Amino acid sequence: MTKEDRKNAYLYCKFRDEQFALYDEYAKRHGMLMKTLLVANVLFYAKEGMTQTEICQRTFQSKQTVNLIIKNFLSASYVTVTEVPENKRNKIVKMTDAGRDHCEKVVRHITWAEDKVMSMFTPEEQKTLIDLSRTFTKRLTELVNQEGSEMEESEGGVL
């Protein structure tokens, strides 16, 4: 690992953190936590609703976090929760008209901004960005999940 590798890893992670902070600030400006915004976003576009498990998978959040957000949405009448007839343990969460009205402006604006910035790249740049981000995430996941690795010591990292 070179000094340039470390510098570029720092810069990439700094940009990622800047994006997270941007989403967090945007959500707060609209009276939400970022995790609530993420759930509102997936539910807004899931016209037929989705299970809490699907929400967890789409937003990369824990069951507990999603459950708490759904309870808050339910108490505000922003969602309905109905059992799936074939499997009563699964419940479909669907945004109500009141929930859609409450979230529409916020969700549509952030989606528009994401789509607009992506459209500013050429198709080749879009593909490169997506491919490299996917590869970075996959490799980072593999390395983070390596428990007891000697790599930290051999690379001069701090344990």
N, C-alpha and C positions, 0 to 999 in steps of 0.2 A: 504494500500500500504506500503510495507516494504522498508527499505534501499536497500536491495538486488534487489527488483523490479526496483527501480530507477536506480541503477547501471547497471542492465542488459538492461534497456530501453536506457540508454546513450550509452552503448557499441553497441547495435544493430543499433541505429541511426548513430553512428560514422562509423560503417562498411558500411552502406548504403551511407553515405556522401562520404566515401572514394571511393566507386564504382562510384558515380556520377562524382567525381573529375577525376577519371581514364578515364571515357568516354569523359569528357570535354577536358582533356589534349590530348587524342588520336585524337579527332576531330580537335583540334587546330593544332596539328602536321601535319595534312593533309589539312590545310587551310579551315576548316569548323567550324561552331559553333556546339555544341552538338545537338541542335534541328534540324539543317540541316542534320546532320548525321542520326538522327532517321528517318526523312522523306526519305532520300536517301535509307536507309535500307529497309523500307517497300515497296517503289516503285521498288527497284531492284528485289525483290522477287515476286512482283505482275506482272507476265508476261503480263496479259491482262489489267493491269492498275487498278485504283480504283478511287472512287470519293473523293473530298476533305473532305467530311463528314467522310468517312471511314478512311482516313488518320488521321483526328483529333481523332477518336475513338481508333485507333491502337497506336498512339503516345502520347495520353493524352495531346494534345496541343490545344490551342485556334484556332478558325477559322481564326482570324487575322494573327496569327503567321504562320499557314500553308499556307494561301493565299500569304503572303510575300515571303516565301520560294519557293512556286510554281512559282511566278512571276520571281524570280531570276533564277530559273532553266529554265524557259521559255526563258528568255532573253539570256541565255547561250546555248540555243538549247539542253538542257538536257532532256526536257520533251515535250510532246504534250498534248494539252487540246482539247478534242472534246465533243460536246454536245451528250447527250443520246437522241436518236430519240423519245422515249416515254415520256420523261420529259426534256424539254430544260433547265430547271433550274439546273439539275444535269449535271456535266461535268466529263468525265473520264480523269484522269491524267495518262499518260503512259510514262515511261522512253524511251528515244530514244537510238539508238545504241551509239551515242556520250555520252549520259548520263551514259549508262551502262559501257562504256569504262572508263569514268572519275571516276566512283564510285566503280568499281568492286574490285580492290585490297583492298581498305579501308573497304568496306562492307564485303567482303568474309573473310578478316583476323579477324575482330572483331567477326563475326559469328563463325568462326572456334575456336577462343579462348573461346567463351561462351560454345560451344558444347564440346570442349575438357575438360574444367574444370568440366562440368557436368558429363562427362564420368568417371571422377576420383572418383565419388561417386558410391556406390552400388545402385541398383534400389530402395532399401528400403530407403536409405539416400536421394535419389532424391525425392521420394514421400514425405518424411517427410519435407524436405526443402520447397518444393512447397506448401504443405498443411499448414505448419505453417506460411509461408510468406503470403499466401492468407488470412488466418485467421487474422493475424496481420493487414494487410491492410484493411480488412473489418471492424474490430473493431475500428481501428484508424479513419477510415472515419466516422463511426457512432459517435464517441466521439467528433471529430473535428467539426462535423456538428450540435452538440447540442448547440444551442444558449441560452444564459442566464441561463446556468446550475449553480446550487450551488456547483457542484462537485469541481470546482476549489478552492472555499473557504474552503470546508470541508476537502479537501485533503492537505491543506496547500500550495497550489499553489499561484502564483501571478496573479492577474487579470490585 
